[in-house]
């Protein structure tokens, strides 16, 4: 899995310090209020302001969901931070990324020209089977199986075409355009349903940016004021396994604050899908990032799922902290 959470004290004393967690003048609520609504205590918020990473549980969207929240501070503005994400600068700080690219407009195979794979990975795709290590639809499995013995270049071409097809279907139809993964015996993994559950689980977003939450469910992005978005593909090396991910990133503004969403609507293996939503809250000296992640995996469902989810959240929190710390050093301004 690519990215496998404190008690209160001296609440009266903390209250005075939290006055700096205020939005610029306007209609927005205090950042302290937003964080409190997300479950962070006054003690948590003070730790964030002192430079610590604070983690917490988030409500699960399903029994396949590894959900968590993380809060931390970055010494730059919300707008600068969101723009660096959209430009792929933050992505470039992740040591697991081997290559990436953006889709232009409706997309073309030229957008995937930099994608290459090893012979071992090519062989794994041609030997794909339902409920195997790879996340593929029944039609995709058949198409790769037909290439056995054809060589890596032919598999690369097929992989590029598959990723382009999935991007175009998602861009055209949103969640409804995501082909399910074949799990054999007539069973499938409904990625669309998982991402819809993650979107409806965003308890705070409807209060502050209801149009964005609606758009995440029904793709009505034109109704979101000031929306910016980018579609990209990413080739990761996750624990020695080549993993290919399709990502939709978008940001919306509310005054000086920003909300950034990263939706991984196709993942070739390791987990099913992921949706992360981050509020960038302006504070004195920079930005408080309030980040919520829902990662869906079949590996934590069923018997013993509670224990497996607890372990998975701890592992994921540790990896996310490492990635965020590297990114924070990269983007922080003195």
Secondary structure, 3 states (H helix, E strand, C coil): CCCCCCCCCCHHHHHHHHHHCCCCCCCCCCHHHHHHHCCCCHHHHHHHHCCCCEEEECCCCCCCEEEEEEEEEECCCHHHHHHHHHCCCCHHHCCCEEEEEECCCCCCHHHHCCCCCCHHHHHHHHCCCCCCCECCCHHHHHHHHCCCCCCHHHHHHHHHHHHHHHHHHHHHHHHHHCCCEEEECCEEECHHHHHHHHHHCCCCHHHHHHHHHHHHHHCCHHHCCCCEEEEEEEEEEECCEEEEEEEEEEEEEECCEEEEEEEEEEECECCCEEEEEEEEEEECCEEEEEEEEEEECHHHCCCCHHHHHHHHHHHHHHHHHHHHHHHHHHHCCC
